[in-house]
Amino acid sequence: MRATLQFFLYLLVCLVLAALLTPALLATGWIDLEPQRAMSRLAQILMLLGIWPFLRMLSLADRGALGYAVSGRVWRRSVMLGWLQGVAILLALVLALLALDIRIPDPHPWPGLAGQAAQALIGGLLIGLLEETFFRGALYRAIRRRDGMRSAILWSALLYALVHFMKPGALPAGMAFDWTGSLWMFAHVFGDVFQWSNLDSMVALFCVGVFLALVRERTGQIGWCIGLHAGWIFVIQVTRRVTDGNAESNVACLVGEYDGTIGWLAALWIGLLAVGYWALARRSS
C-alpha cells in the first residue's frame, strides 16, 4: 500500500503543478488547445521529466526493476509476439461485438485508413512502452519487493484503472480560464472516477491490469506486456475507425462509454484469459 501511495502522490503532484502552470502557458499564445487538454498534456510532460529522479529516490532506476533485464533480442521478440497476441485477443472481442450488433460496420471506412492504422501502431507502441514501464515495471516491482506478489498484482491493477479516469474536467460555459478556472478543472480530476456509468470500463481496465501483472510476474520482464498493450490499442483505434457504436442493440450495455469497445464483455473476456493464463503457467512450472 505504501508504494502505491507514493506513485499516486507522484502523479497527483504532477497534476497540481500542471494546474498551476497551465494558465500562464496558455497566456503566452504558444499553443492552441482547450484548457483541459493543455493541462493534461502538461501533466504528462511533467511526469516524464520527473520520472527518473523519482525512480532513483525509490531505488528503482535500473533495468531489472523496470522489467528490462533481458537481452535486446529476447525483448524485441517478446514485444512482437505480445503484439500479435494482443491483436488476436482484442480482435476476438471486436468480432463478438459485431456479432451482437453492439458495433456495426462503417459504410465508408477506407479513406485515410492506412495512415490512421500506422498512427495506431506507432501510438500503441509508445503508450505501451511508457505505461508498462511505469505500472508493470516500476510500480509492480516497488510493491512486489515490499508486500509480495498478490498485493503487487491487485494494487498495480487498481491504480492503472483509476488513472485512466483521472483527468481535468472541461470548464462550464461562460467560465474564464484563469487561476479560478484552473483550480476548478483540477478539483474535477476525480469526477469520472466516481461516475457510476464508468464502472464497467473501470472493471475492464482493472482486469487488463491484473492480466498484464500476471504476465509480468510469470515472464520476469515487460516485453510481452508492452506488446499486448500496444496490440490492444491498435485494434481499438482501428475498430473505432471502421465501425460505429449501435446504441439500439439489445445488449449495448456490454460496452462502456470510455472507448466504445471495453466494458462488461471485455472484463469477462480478459478476466477469463487471466485466470486461464495463470492456471496454465502454474501447471507448466
Salt bridges, closest charged atoms under 4 A:
GLU131 OE1 - HIS164 NE2 3.88
GLU131 OE1 - HIS229 NE2 3.36
GLU132 OE2 - ARG136 NH2 2.69
GLU132 OE2 - HIS229 ND1 2.58
ASP192 OD2 - LYS167 NZ 4.00
GLU217 OE2 - ARG144 NH2 2.89
